[in-house]
Amino acid sequence: MTGTEQPVTTAETPPAKAKPKPAKAKPRVLQEITGPQYRTLKSLAESKIAMTRGKIMAAAFNGNSVNMRPILEPLVKSKLVTTEDIDVHGKAETVFLAPGAGRKAAHNSPPPRRGAASHQPLPKVGGSITKEYNGKKVTVSVTSDGFRVGAKTYSSLTAAAKAVRESDMEVNGWAFFGLTK
C-alpha cells in the first residue's frame, strides 16, 4: 500500500471505529462543607499566592492552632484545593492553592449553616436583653446597627459584654447575656 491508497473494506472486516474519548473526571463535590472548610477555602480564594498550613491558620483562624488535616483533605480530594510540594531552604513544604473551581465555590456559596441552634434567638430590632451584673441591672437594646449599652452601640454581643465587664478579657457574649441553651 502506498501513502495515497485507502484501505479496502470488505464485508468480513468492518471499518475500524474511533475509540470514544474518555470523559473528563469531574471534581467530586463535597456533600456538605463545614465552617472551617469554608473559612479555609475563602482564605485560599482571596490569596493571590499559594499558602502553607501556617499561613492558612493565620488567615482563616486568626493564628489559632487548628488541626488542618481533616479540613484540607476533603477539599483536596474534591479538587477545590490543589497542593504542590516546594523546597524551602532544603526542607520540603506543601503549599495549597484554590484553583478556579475552589475560587468559584468560595465566592458563590454562603457560609454553611450550623446544625441545631446552640443558643436562643435574639430579640428583634427594638427589643432588649436584661442582665444583672455586679449588683447592677444592665439593659442591652437591639438596634439595626448592633447592640446599645447606655449611649454606645457595639457590633456584637461579645463587644457589648466586654464593655459591661469593663475588660478586654475574652468572653462569649451569648453566654454572658444568658442566651445559650
Residue pairs with C-beta under 8 A, 6 or more apart in sequence:
1 7
9 15
27 78
27 79
27 80
27 101
28 77
28 78
28 79
29 78
30 37
30 74
30 75
30 78
30 80
32 112
33 41
33 105
33 109
33 112
34 71
34 112
35 111
35 112
35 114
36 60
36 61
36 66
36 71
37 71
37 74
37 75
38 106
38 109
38 111
38 112
39 60
39 61
39 111
40 56
40 60
40 68
40 71
40 72
40 75
40 81
41 75
41 80
41 81
41 98
41 102
41 105
41 106
42 60
42 106
43 51
43 56
43 59
43 60
44 51
44 56
44 81
44 96
44 97
44 98
44 102
44 106
45 98
45 102
45 103
45 106
45 107
46 59
46 106
47 55
47 59
47 97
47 98
49 97
50 84
50 95
50 96
50 97
51 59
51 95
51 96
51 97
52 93
52 94
52 95
52 96
53 68
53 72
53 94
53 96
56 68
56 72
56 96
57 63
57 64
57 65
57 66
57 68
72 81
72 96
75 81
75 102
76 82
76 83
76 96
79 99
79 101
79 102
80 98
80 99
80 101
80 102
80 105
81 96
81 97
81 98
81 99
81 102
82 96
82 97
82 98
82 99
82 102
83 94
83 95
83 96
83 97
84 94
84 95
84 97
85 92
85 93
85 94
85 95
86 92
86 93
86 94
86 95
87 93
98 106
117 181
118 180
118 181
119 174
119 179
119 180
119 181
120 179
120 180
120 181
122 129
122 142
122 179
123 129
123 142
124 142
125 142
125 143
125 144
126 141
126 142
126 143
127 141
127 142
128 139
128 140
128 141
128 142
129 139
129 140
129 142
129 177
129 179
130 137
130 138
130 139
130 140
131 137
131 138
131 140
131 164
131 176
131 177
131 178
132 138
133 164
133 165
138 149
138 164
139 149
140 147
140 148
140 149
140 157
140 160
140 177
141 147
141 148
141 149
142 148
143 153
145 153
145 155
146 153
146 154
146 155
146 156
146 159
146 160
147 153
147 154
147 155
147 156
147 157
147 159
147 160
148 154
149 160
149 163
149 164
152 163
154 160
154 163
156 173
157 173
157 174
157 176
157 177
157 179
158 171
158 172
158 173
158 176
159 173
160 173
160 177
161 171
161 172
161 173
161 176
161 177
162 168
162 169
162 171
164 176
165 171
165 176
172 180
174 180
